[in-house]
């Protein structure tokens, strides 16, 4: 089964902690509006971004 991180844009404040925690620099993208999105095709579902996010804006649904 394929799992990938998901972003709740209402909680994201663009702090970049998730970006710095991700082992693949092409998975999490910061947009000009200071919100992040996940490249679903590259995310391996490791969960490091979920752990790093202080606002609980990221999750992984299995």
Phi and psi in radians as a Rosetta constraint file:
Dihedral C 1 N 2 CA 2 C 2 CIRCULARHARMONIC -1.562 0.35
Dihedral N 2 CA 2 C 2 N 3 CIRCULARHARMONIC 2.247 0.35
Dihedral C 2 N 3 CA 3 C 3 CIRCULARHARMONIC -2.204 0.35
Dihedral N 3 CA 3 C 3 N 4 CIRCULARHARMONIC 2.560 0.35
Dihedral C 3 N 4 CA 4 C 4 CIRCULARHARMONIC -2.613 0.35
Dihedral N 4 CA 4 C 4 N 5 CIRCULARHARMONIC 2.722 0.35
Dihedral C 4 N 5 CA 5 C 5 CIRCULARHARMONIC -1.206 0.35
Dihedral N 5 CA 5 C 5 N 6 CIRCULARHARMONIC 2.663 0.35
Dihedral C 5 N 6 CA 6 C 6 CIRCULARHARMONIC -2.262 0.35
Dihedral N 6 CA 6 C 6 N 7 CIRCULARHARMONIC 2.614 0.35
Dihedral C 6 N 7 CA 7 C 7 CIRCULARHARMONIC -1.960 0.35
Dihedral N 7 CA 7 C 7 N 8 CIRCULARHARMONIC 2.326 0.35
Dihedral C 7 N 8 CA 8 C 8 CIRCULARHARMONIC -1.653 0.35
Dihedral N 8 CA 8 C 8 N 9 CIRCULARHARMONIC 1.765 0.35
Dihedral C 8 N 9 CA 9 C 9 CIRCULARHARMONIC -1.104 0.35
Dihedral N 9 CA 9 C 9 N 10 CIRCULARHARMONIC -0.385 0.35
Dihedral C 9 N 10 CA 10 C 10 CIRCULARHARMONIC -1.234 0.35
Dihedral N 10 CA 10 C 10 N 11 CIRCULARHARMONIC -0.420 0.35
Dihedral C 10 N 11 CA 11 C 11 CIRCULARHARMONIC -1.702 0.35
Dihedral N 11 CA 11 C 11 N 12 CIRCULARHARMONIC -0.408 0.35
Dihedral C 11 N 12 CA 12 C 12 CIRCULARHARMONIC -1.239 0.35
Dihedral N 12 CA 12 C 12 N 13 CIRCULARHARMONIC 2.302 0.35
Dihedral C 12 N 13 CA 13 C 13 CIRCULARHARMONIC -2.036 0.35
Dihedral N 13 CA 13 C 13 N 14 CIRCULARHARMONIC 0.149 0.35
Dihedral C 13 N 14 CA 14 C 14 CIRCULARHARMONIC 1.283 0.35
Dihedral N 14 CA 14 C 14 N 15 CIRCULARHARMONIC 0.519 0.35
Dihedral C 14 N 15 CA 15 C 15 CIRCULARHARMONIC -1.241 0.35
Dihedral N 15 CA 15 C 15 N 16 CIRCULARHARMONIC -0.319 0.35
Dihedral C 15 N 16 CA 16 C 16 CIRCULARHARMONIC 1.343 0.35
Dihedral N 16 CA 16 C 16 N 17 CIRCULARHARMONIC 0.084 0.35
Dihedral C 16 N 17 CA 17 C 17 CIRCULARHARMONIC -1.048 0.35
Dihedral N 17 CA 17 C 17 N 18 CIRCULARHARMONIC -0.644 0.35
Dihedral C 17 N 18 CA 18 C 18 CIRCULARHARMONIC -1.167 0.35
Dihedral N 18 CA 18 C 18 N 19 CIRCULARHARMONIC -0.685 0.35
Dihedral C 18 N 19 CA 19 C 19 CIRCULARHARMONIC -1.103 0.35
Dihedral N 19 CA 19 C 19 N 20 CIRCULARHARMONIC -0.777 0.35
Dihedral C 19 N 20 CA 20 C 20 CIRCULARHARMONIC -1.198 0.35
Dihedral N 20 CA 20 C 20 N 21 CIRCULARHARMONIC -0.458 0.35
Dihedral C 20 N 21 CA 21 C 21 CIRCULARHARMONIC -1.495 0.35
Dihedral N 21 CA 21 C 21 N 22 CIRCULARHARMONIC -0.339 0.35
Dihedral C 21 N 22 CA 22 C 22 CIRCULARHARMONIC -1.305 0.35
Dihedral N 22 CA 22 C 22 N 23 CIRCULARHARMONIC 2.253 0.35
Dihedral C 22 N 23 CA 23 C 23 CIRCULARHARMONIC -1.240 0.35
Dihedral N 23 CA 23 C 23 N 24 CIRCULARHARMONIC -0.279 0.35
Dihedral C 23 N 24 CA 24 C 24 CIRCULARHARMONIC -1.961 0.35
Dihedral N 24 CA 24 C 24 N 25 CIRCULARHARMONIC 1.964 0.35
Dihedral C 24 N 25 CA 25 C 25 CIRCULARHARMONIC -1.177 0.35
Dihedral N 25 CA 25 C 25 N 26 CIRCULARHARMONIC -0.110 0.35
Dihedral C 25 N 26 CA 26 C 26 CIRCULARHARMONIC -1.824 0.35
Dihedral N 26 CA 26 C 26 N 27 CIRCULARHARMONIC 0.195 0.35
Dihedral C 26 N 27 CA 27 C 27 CIRCULARHARMONIC -1.596 0.35
Dihedral N 27 CA 27 C 27 N 28 CIRCULARHARMONIC -0.837 0.35
Dihedral C 27 N 28 CA 28 C 28 CIRCULARHARMONIC -1.820 0.35
Dihedral N 28 CA 28 C 28 N 29 CIRCULARHARMONIC 2.226 0.35
Dihedral C 28 N 29 CA 29 C 29 CIRCULARHARMONIC -2.013 0.35
Dihedral N 29 CA 29 C 29 N 30 CIRCULARHARMONIC 2.265 0.35
Dihedral C 29 N 30 CA 30 C 30 CIRCULARHARMONIC -1.664 0.35
Dihedral N 30 CA 30 C 30 N 31 CIRCULARHARMONIC 2.178 0.35
Dihedral C 30 N 31 CA 31 C 31 CIRCULARHARMONIC -1.645 0.35
Dihedral N 31 CA 31 C 31 N 32 CIRCULARHARMONIC 2.860 0.35
Dihedral C 31 N 32 CA 32 C 32 CIRCULARHARMONIC -1.003 0.35
Dihedral N 32 CA 32 C 32 N 33 CIRCULARHARMONIC -0.437 0.35
Dihedral C 32 N 33 CA 33 C 33 CIRCULARHARMONIC -1.423 0.35
Dihedral N 33 CA 33 C 33 N 34 CIRCULARHARMONIC 0.140 0.35
Dihedral C 33 N 34 CA 34 C 34 CIRCULARHARMONIC 1.232 0.35
Dihedral N 34 CA 34 C 34 N 35 CIRCULARHARMONIC 0.320 0.35
Dihedral C 34 N 35 CA 35 C 35 CIRCULARHARMONIC -1.866 0.35
Dihedral N 35 CA 35 C 35 N 36 CIRCULARHARMONIC 2.652 0.35
Dihedral C 35 N 36 CA 36 C 36 CIRCULARHARMONIC -1.817 0.35
Dihedral N 36 CA 36 C 36 N 37 CIRCULARHARMONIC 2.775 0.35
Dihedral C 36 N 37 CA 37 C 37 CIRCULARHARMONIC -2.374 0.35
Dihedral N 37 CA 37 C 37 N 38 CIRCULARHARMONIC 2.781 0.35
Dihedral C 37 N 38 CA 38 C 38 CIRCULARHARMONIC -1.896 0.35
Dihedral N 38 CA 38 C 38 N 39 CIRCULARHARMONIC 2.271 0.35
Dihedral C 38 N 39 CA 39 C 39 CIRCULARHARMONIC -1.348 0.35
Dihedral N 39 CA 39 C 39 N 40 CIRCULARHARMONIC 1.689 0.35
Dihedral C 39 N 40 CA 40 C 40 CIRCULARHARMONIC -1.025 0.35
Dihedral N 40 CA 40 C 40 N 41 CIRCULARHARMONIC -0.542 0.35
Dihedral C 40 N 41 CA 41 C 41 CIRCULARHARMONIC -1.329 0.35
Dihedral N 41 CA 41 C 41 N 42 CIRCULARHARMONIC -0.294 0.35
Dihedral C 41 N 42 CA 42 C 42 CIRCULARHARMONIC -1.843 0.35
Dihedral N 42 CA 42 C 42 N 43 CIRCULARHARMONIC -0.374 0.35
Dihedral C 42 N 43 CA 43 C 43 CIRCULARHARMONIC -1.156 0.35
Dihedral N 43 CA 43 C 43 N 44 CIRCULARHARMONIC 2.308 0.35
Dihedral C 43 N 44 CA 44 C 44 CIRCULARHARMONIC -1.725 0.35
Dihedral N 44 CA 44 C 44 N 45 CIRCULARHARMONIC -0.007 0.35
Dihedral C 44 N 45 CA 45 C 45 CIRCULARHARMONIC 1.265 0.35
Dihedral N 45 CA 45 C 45 N 46 CIRCULARHARMONIC 0.500 0.35
Dihedral C 45 N 46 CA 46 C 46 CIRCULARHARMONIC -1.218 0.35
Dihedral N 46 CA 46 C 46 N 47 CIRCULARHARMONIC -0.468 0.35
Dihedral C 46 N 47 CA 47 C 47 CIRCULARHARMONIC 1.518 0.35
Dihedral N 47 CA 47 C 47 N 48 CIRCULARHARMONIC 0.031 0.35
Dihedral C 47 N 48 CA 48 C 48 CIRCULARHARMONIC -1.105 0.35
Dihedral N 48 CA 48 C 48 N 49 CIRCULARHARMONIC -0.615 0.35
Dihedral C 48 N 49 CA 49 C 49 CIRCULARHARMONIC -1.181 0.35
Dihedral N 49 CA 49 C 49 N 50 CIRCULARHARMONIC -0.636 0.35
Dihedral C 49 N 50 CA 50 C 50 CIRCULARHARMONIC -1.101 0.35
Dihedral N 50 CA 50 C 50 N 51 CIRCULARHARMONIC -0.763 0.35
Dihedral C 50 N 51 CA 51 C 51 CIRCULARHARMONIC -1.134 0.35
Dihedral N 51 CA 51 C 51 N 52 CIRCULARHARMONIC -0.684 0.35
Dihedral C 51 N 52 CA 52 C 52 CIRCULARHARMONIC -1.265 0.35
Dihedral N 52 CA 52 C 52 N 53 CIRCULARHARMONIC -0.477 0.35
Dihedral C 52 N 53 CA 53 C 53 CIRCULARHARMONIC -1.285 0.35
Dihedral N 53 CA 53 C 53 N 54 CIRCULARHARMONIC 2.020 0.35
Dihedral C 53 N 54 CA 54 C 54 CIRCULARHARMONIC -1.349 0.35
Dihedral N 54 CA 54 C 54 N 55 CIRCULARHARMONIC -0.332 0.35
Dihedral C 54 N 55 CA 55 C 55 CIRCULARHARMONIC -1.706 0.35
Dihedral N 55 CA 55 C 55 N 56 CIRCULARHARMONIC 0.044 0.35
Dihedral C 55 N 56 CA 56 C 56 CIRCULARHARMONIC 0.972 0.35
Dihedral N 56 CA 56 C 56 N 57 CIRCULARHARMONIC 0.697 0.35
Dihedral C 56 N 57 CA 57 C 57 CIRCULARHARMONIC -1.514 0.35
Dihedral N 57 CA 57 C 57 N 58 CIRCULARHARMONIC -0.208 0.35
Dihedral C 57 N 58 CA 58 C 58 CIRCULARHARMONIC -2.006 0.35
Dihedral N 58 CA 58 C 58 N 59 CIRCULARHARMONIC 2.580 0.35
Dihedral C 58 N 59 CA 59 C 59 CIRCULARHARMONIC -2.623 0.35
Dihedral N 59 CA 59 C 59 N 60 CIRCULARHARMONIC 2.837 0.35
Dihedral C 59 N 60 CA 60 C 60 CIRCULARHARMONIC -2.245 0.35
Dihedral N 60 CA 60 C 60 N 61 CIRCULARHARMONIC 2.076 0.35
Dihedral C 60 N 61 CA 61 C 61 CIRCULARHARMONIC -1.758 0.35
Dihedral N 61 CA 61 C 61 N 62 CIRCULARHARMONIC 2.229 0.35
